[in-house]
Amino acid sequence: MLHTAHDAKLQFRQAAHSIERRRAYLYIEDKFLKAIISKFGFYWMPMLACMLVIFLMSNTSSTTLDQVKEGTGILPQFISNILTSQYFVHPIEFGVLAALTYRLFRSYKTISTRVVLSATLAWTISYAILDEIHQSFVVGRSSAISDVGLNTGGILASLILILLFGHGLRALIGLIKQ
């Protein structure tokens, strides 16, 4: 009888230990999933959303742009001219994309600043080239290498501003994240 009670006690301890290990595993798994979801939502989604907005703006036909330039009564004429000017729109949209891409790559703590800058430049300039290729297939639109130059100017300006004022920007992002 003592032998069976001892076996039962041993089995109970093994079962409790197994449950405790499983609970710890679930906690680790849950923490890992939360980290992935928060990183995706906080870092990846804004960059992907910006890329989608750029794609949709590039997909706009020339007739729609002409209607906006003429002013449909919603915006004053000078504002619609500014908002449809490629010299204004291209650098802004790709500057924002560069900032969001830099922020994403910077979130991986083990990557050096030099690698982050190189990866950001490569990613955003590649997307600028792909955007111009995409525009060549849109009715009434054309692609031009000068647009890639404008996009690259916005990218470089954004990265220079980040390098100059980056510490304050990281502090602001830290406050927002909390």
C-alpha distance (Angstrom), angle and dihedral (degrees) to the residues before:
residue distance angle dihedral
M1 . . .
L2 3.76 . .
H3 3.74 89.1 .
T4 3.82 91.9 55.7
A5 3.80 93.1 45.8
H6 3.77 89.6 51.0
D7 3.85 90.4 49.2
A8 3.79 90.9 48.8
K9 3.80 90.8 49.9
L10 3.80 90.2 48.7
Q11 3.82 92.0 48.5
F12 3.80 90.0 48.5
R13 3.82 91.1 52.4
Q14 3.80 91.6 47.7
A15 3.81 91.0 49.5
A16 3.81 91.5 48.0
H17 3.78 90.6 48.2
S18 3.82 90.2 49.2
I19 3.81 91.1 50.2
E20 3.81 90.8 47.5
R21 3.83 90.8 50.9
R22 3.79 90.4 48.6
R23 3.80 91.1 48.7
A24 3.81 90.5 50.2
Y25 3.81 89.6 47.5
L26 3.80 90.9 51.0
Y27 3.79 90.0 49.1
I28 3.81 91.5 51.4
E29 3.81 91.2 45.1
D30 3.81 90.8 48.1
K31 3.80 91.9 48.3
F32 3.82 90.4 48.2
L33 3.82 92.1 50.3
K34 3.79 91.5 47.6
A35 3.80 90.1 51.9
I36 3.79 91.9 49.8
I37 3.80 93.6 46.5
S38 3.81 93.7 46.4
K39 3.82 92.0 47.1
F40 3.79 90.9 48.5
G41 3.80 93.7 46.6
F42 3.78 96.9 42.4
Y43 3.81 101.4 37.7
W44 3.79 111.4 16.4
M45 3.82 101.1 39.2
P46 3.83 97.2 57.8
M47 3.81 91.3 49.9
L48 3.81 92.8 46.7
A49 3.81 90.6 46.1
C50 3.81 90.1 52.5
M51 3.80 90.1 49.9
L52 3.81 89.2 50.7
V53 3.81 91.8 50.7
I54 3.82 90.5 50.2
F55 3.80 90.1 48.8
L56 3.82 92.4 49.6
M57 3.81 92.1 47.3
S58 3.81 89.5 50.5
N59 3.78 89.3 49.5
T60 3.82 91.7 59.5
S61 3.79 111.9 112.3
S62 3.80 122.5 -124.6
T63 3.83 92.5 -111.8
T64 3.79 91.3 59.2
L65 3.80 90.9 48.4
D66 3.81 90.4 49.5
Q67 3.81 90.0 53.1
V68 3.79 90.5 52.2
K69 3.83 91.2 46.7
E70 3.80 91.6 51.2
G71 3.77 89.5 52.6
T72 3.76 119.3 -120.6
G73 3.76 93.2 -145.2
I74 3.78 94.4 -93.7
L75 3.80 95.8 93.9
P76 3.79 129.8 27.8
Q77 3.81 114.0 -101.9
F78 3.81 96.9 -109.8
I79 3.82 92.3 51.6
S80 3.81 92.5 50.1
N81 3.81 89.0 49.4
I82 3.80 90.7 52.5
L83 3.81 93.9 45.1
T84 3.80 92.7 50.3
S85 3.80 96.0 42.4
Q86 3.78 110.5 112.4
Y87 3.80 89.3 -147.8
F88 3.79 88.4 63.9
V89 3.81 103.6 33.3
H90 3.81 102.4 44.2
P91 3.83 98.0 54.6
I92 3.81 92.9 41.9
E93 3.80 97.4 50.1
F94 3.80 94.3 44.6
G95 3.81 92.3 41.8
V96 3.79 88.9 56.9
L97 3.81 90.1 46.2
A98 3.83 90.1 51.1
A99 3.82 91.5 50.5
L100 3.80 92.4 49.6
T101 3.81 92.1 45.3
Y102 3.81 91.2 49.0
R103 3.79 89.0 49.8
L104 3.81 90.9 50.8
F105 3.80 95.2 49.1
R106 3.81 90.8 43.0
S107 3.81 89.8 57.2
Y108 3.80 88.1 71.7
K109 3.79 97.0 81.5
T110 3.81 97.5 -159.7
I111 3.81 95.1 62.5
S112 3.81 117.5 94.0
T113 3.80 121.9 -126.4
R114 3.81 91.8 -111.6
V115 3.81 91.5 55.5
V116 3.81 91.4 44.7
L117 3.82 90.9 52.6
S118 3.80 92.5 46.4
A119 3.80 92.8 47.7
T120 3.81 91.4 46.8
L121 3.80 91.9 50.4
A122 3.80 92.3 46.7
W123 3.81 93.6 46.9
T124 3.80 98.0 45.8
I125 3.81 97.3 40.8
S126 3.80 89.3 48.3
Y127 3.80 89.2 51.6
A128 3.83 89.7 48.5
I129 3.80 89.9 54.6
L130 3.81 91.6 46.4
D131 3.80 89.4 48.4
E132 3.80 91.0 55.3
I133 3.79 91.0 47.9
H134 3.80 88.4 50.9
Q135 3.82 91.2 50.3
S136 3.79 90.5 56.1
F137 3.82 88.5 65.8
V138 3.82 95.3 49.9
V139 3.81 115.4 98.6
G140 3.79 111.6 -102.9
R141 3.81 94.2 5.3
S142 3.77 129.4 103.4
S143 3.76 135.3 -165.7
A144 3.78 124.4 -123.7
I145 3.77 133.1 -175.2
S146 3.82 87.9 -134.9
D147 3.82 88.4 66.3
V148 3.80 89.2 56.9
G149 3.81 86.5 51.4
L150 3.81 90.9 52.3
N151 3.80 90.2 47.9
T152 3.80 91.2 49.3
G153 3.81 89.7 49.9
G154 3.80 89.7 55.2
I155 3.79 90.9 46.3
L156 3.81 93.1 50.9
A157 3.81 93.0 44.9
S158 3.79 90.6 51.3
L159 3.80 93.3 48.6
I160 3.81 92.1 47.0
L161 3.81 90.0 52.1
I162 3.80 90.2 48.5
L163 3.80 91.5 51.0
L164 3.80 92.1 47.6
F165 3.82 97.0 44.2
G166 3.81 101.4 17.9
H167 3.78 99.2 118.3
G168 3.80 92.4 58.3
L169 3.80 89.9 45.2
R170 3.83 92.0 52.7
A171 3.80 89.6 49.2
L172 3.81 90.4 51.3
I173 3.81 91.5 48.8
G174 3.79 89.3 49.2
L175 3.80 90.1 54.1
I176 3.80 91.7 48.6
K177 3.80 92.1 48.4
Q178 3.81 92.8 53.2
